[in-house]
Amino acid sequence: MLKVIIPPDRTVAVGPRAKDFITELYVKILHNARYDVKKWKGVPDLAKNMIVAYMLGIVASP
């Protein structure tokens, strides 16, 4: 489990493992999103849901 905090008023992860969280998120996006997609809104909803479910599974809530 990664111990990070994502403040409700920001869109960044903070904490001692924030870099690991971002790296893991980047890898997961590369594995689930098509390479020709330029923006997040172009990623299919199924892929987004898979990425979010995975990331929620590895993040420890404070």
Wavefront OBJ file of the C-alpha trace (Angstrom):
o trace
v 0.000 0.000 0.000
v 1.168 3.495 -0.830
v 0.626 6.078 1.883
v -0.237 9.284 0.068
v -2.723 12.055 0.632
v -4.611 13.825 -2.128
v -6.001 17.029 -0.629
v -9.580 17.771 -1.729
v -8.630 21.245 -2.929
v -5.702 20.042 -5.081
v -5.065 17.447 -7.755
v -1.673 16.253 -6.554
v -0.531 13.478 -4.254
v 1.539 14.458 -1.231
v 3.426 12.402 1.305
v 6.573 10.318 1.541
v 5.510 7.912 -1.235
v 3.985 10.489 -3.603
v 6.650 9.885 -6.267
v 5.975 6.137 -6.180
v 2.249 6.834 -6.527
v 2.787 9.027 -9.595
v 5.100 6.443 -11.179
v 2.583 3.670 -10.563
v -0.231 5.802 -11.985
v 1.808 6.614 -15.105
v 2.600 2.941 -15.724
v -1.047 1.951 -15.233
v -2.203 4.619 -17.683
v 0.321 3.459 -20.271
v -0.928 -0.113 -19.930
v -4.624 0.757 -20.190
v -4.924 3.816 -22.423
v -4.294 3.891 -26.146
v -1.102 5.609 -27.234
v -2.862 7.837 -29.750
v -5.008 9.540 -27.075
v -3.828 13.090 -26.441
v -6.070 13.999 -23.475
v -7.622 12.143 -20.546
v -11.133 12.778 -21.925
v -10.159 10.672 -24.954
v -9.502 7.600 -22.802
v -12.452 5.166 -22.881
v -14.527 5.042 -19.671
v -13.759 1.345 -19.166
v -10.019 2.054 -19.150
v -10.517 5.001 -16.776
v -12.540 2.844 -14.401
v -9.852 0.132 -14.427
v -7.117 2.669 -13.687
v -9.080 4.317 -10.868
v -10.028 0.964 -9.290
v -6.405 -0.174 -9.362
v -5.078 3.060 -7.876
v -7.708 3.067 -5.120
v -6.668 -0.485 -4.293
v -3.014 0.446 -3.708
v -3.547 3.688 -1.797
v -3.890 3.572 1.962
v -6.457 6.023 3.273
v -5.141 8.356 5.977
l 1 2 3 4 5 6 7 8 9 10 11 12 13 14 15 16 17 18 19 20 21 22 23 24 25 26 27 28 29 30 31 32 33 34 35 36 37 38 39 40 41 42 43 44 45 46 47 48 49 50 51 52 53 54 55 56 57 58 59 60 61 62
